Amino acid sequence: MIRHVEGTGILHRIHPLTAFGLAVSISTSVFVAPPPLGPVAVLAGTVILAVVSRLPSALGRTVVVSVPFWGFLLLIHGLLRHDPGRAVVIGSRVSTVILVFAAVVTAVQPARLVDALAALRAPFSVGYVFSATLLVVPRLRDRARAISEAQQCRGLRVAGSPLGRIRAVVPLTVPLVLSALSEVDERAVALATRGVGGRAVRTVLHPPNAGGLDVAMGILGVGILVGSFFWRVG
């Protein structure tokens, strides 16, 4: 349910691969850092990174997903097993992974990611898979909203009793699935006409460039991972 949002924050300005490398480093560090303080500290740092990068939508989505999960953990480990520290550790780890990748997906433009992979001479199919994965959920959500509005204009009732909502599932789901399958065929033809299956080397007109900020963020990511390791063994 997360899509790219334009902005000028840190994660928006750095190289797409640097952003994903930082996400992997933070996600690994939250499991390496010694519990219970380590995962909480990494989560706090990730929240600060999202705030500095001006990504309130990523924070909001993470809260929506994490709050029920935290409630479940506190119920199981806090009340039933009398181990709230375990709940905090697991919740911090899961929330960190969700937040850091939500922030990166929100900040990184899919087109820039494709250009970055193409500039590294990676196969176009690899970049396309990454781009399509980032765009599939927002596109399906927009199409589902359009189908729902069109069906409601034709008299379909999507609210009311549970039985009425169950009846509305088929008129909403069938057009969504059929349109998605139709788009797959259209995309396959469009990619074939552009020579995607060819082996020619592609030239990127505006490849993303790495600068001093990328070096700083790369050092930060490595530093977090190495620091978490020495913190655990120290």
N, C-alpha and C positions, 0 to 999 in steps of 0.2 A: 504493500500500500504506500510505498515511498517512491517519490519521483524527484528528478533533478530540479533544483531551485537556483536561479541565478543569484549571484552575490559577489562580494569582494573580500570575503574572509580568507583566512590562511589556507584552508583546504581547497578553496576555489582557485587560488592562485598558483599552487604548487603543481608539479607534474602529476598526471593521473597515476602513474605507476608508483611514484613516491607516496601518494595518498594511500594506495592499497597496501604498499609495503609497511607503512606506519600502522595501518589497521591490523595487519598480521602480527606485527611486533607487539602491539598493545594486547591483542587477544592472547598471545602466547604468554606474555608477562603476567597477566592476571591469574594464570594457572601455576606459574613458576613462583611467584611471590609467596612468602610464608603466610599461612592463615593465622589468626583472623584479620590482622591489621593490614597485611599486604594487599589482598583483593579490594579492601575498602579504599586504600590509598590509590590504587590504580583506577578504580571507579571514579573517585573524586577528581583525579587528574584528567580523566576522559571527559567528565562533565565540564571542567574548565576549558578543555580544548574545544568542545562544541560551543560553549558560550563565546569564547574568543573568536571562533570562526563564524559566529552569527548564524547559527543553525537552530533556531527555536523549534522548527518543525520536526527535526530529528529528535530533539529532547522530548517534545510532546508525544511523538509516536512511541518512544521508548517507555515513557511513563505509562501510557495506556496499556502496553503489552506487559510491562513488568509488575505493575501493582497487583493484578490477580495472582501472578506467579509468586510474588513475595507473600501475599496472604496465605497461599497454600503452603509455602515453606514454613511460615511461622506457626501455622496450625499443626503441621506434622511434626516438625522438629522442636518448636517452642513449647507447645501445649502438651502434646502426646509423649514426646521423647525427652522433654526437659533439656533440650540442647539448642537454645536460640543462637549460639555462636555458629553452629553448623548452618543454620538457615541464612545467617548474614553472609557467610562465606559463599555458599552456593548462589544466593541471590545476587551478590556483588559480581561474581564471575559471569553469570548469564546476562545481567544487565550491561556489563561492560562490553561484551561481545555484540549485543544487540545495538548499543548506542554507537560504538565506533564504526560499525559497518553501515548503520543508518546514516551517520554523519558523512561518511565517504560517498555513499550512493547519492545522497542529497547534493553534495558539493561537486562531484565529478560529472561533467557533461559526457554522455555516452559517445558523442561524435569525437570528442577530444581523446577518449580512451581508445577508440578505433584508430585514430591518427597516430597515437603514441605507439600502439602495437605495430602498425604498418611501417612506421619509421624505423623500428627495430627489425624489419624484414620478417616479422611473424606472418604466418599464413592468414589470408583475409578471413578464412572461415573461423579462426580463433577470435579475431576481433568482432566478427559479426555475432558469434555466440554470446560473447560478453555483452555486447550492445543490446541484442534481442532479449537477453535475460533481464537486463535493467529496465527495459521498456515494456515487457509483456504485461505485467500486472497493472500499471497505469492505463495502458491501452485497453485492456479488458474491462477495467473499471469504468472508463469513459464510455465504452460501447454498451456496457450493461445499463448505465444510466440513460443513455439515449434510447435503448430498446424499452426500458421501463416507462419512460415518458411517452414514447410512441404508443405503447400498448394501453397506457392509461387514457390517452386521447381517444382510443377506440372503445373505451368503456370497461377496460380491465380494472378490477379492484384488487390492489396489492395490500390493503390494510383491512383490519376487521378481525373476525374470528380466526382461530388457528386453522380451521378447515378451509376457510376462504383463502388464506395465505398458501396453504398446500396446493390448492387448485391453481393458484397463480404461478407456481413454480415452472410448470411445463411451458406456458406461453412466454415466459421470460428466458428459460434456459435453452430451449430448442433454437430460437433465432441467434442467441449468443454463440452456441457451439457451431452452428452452420456458418455464421459469418466469420468465425475464427478459422474454420477449415478452408473457407473460400479465400481468406487472406493469405493462408499458407501457400496455396497454389499461385496466387498473384505475385507473391514475393519470390517464389521459386522462378517464375518466368522472368520477372524483372532482374533478378540476379544473373540468370543465364544470359540475357541480352546484354548485360554489362561485362560479360566475360569473367565472371567470378571463378569459374572452374579452370581458367587458364593459368599458366605458370609464369607469366610475364611479371617482372618486378614493377611494383606500383610506386609512383612518385606522390608523396604527400605535399600538397601545396602549402599548408600552414601547420607544420609539425609542432607539437608542444615542446618548448625549450626548458631545460632545467637550469636554474640559477642558484644564487646564494641561499635563497630561502629553502630550496630543495636540499641543499647540503646541510643546513641547520636542522631541518626536520628529519633527515636521514640520521644525523648524529644523535638527535633526540630519541628516535626509535631504537637505535642500537644501544644507547645509554640506558634506556628504560629496561630493555631485555637483559643486558649484562648486570645492571644494578639489582634487578630482581633475583637473578641467579646467585650473586654474591650475598645478597640479603638472606637468601634461604640457607646457604651453606655456612654462613658466618655465625 
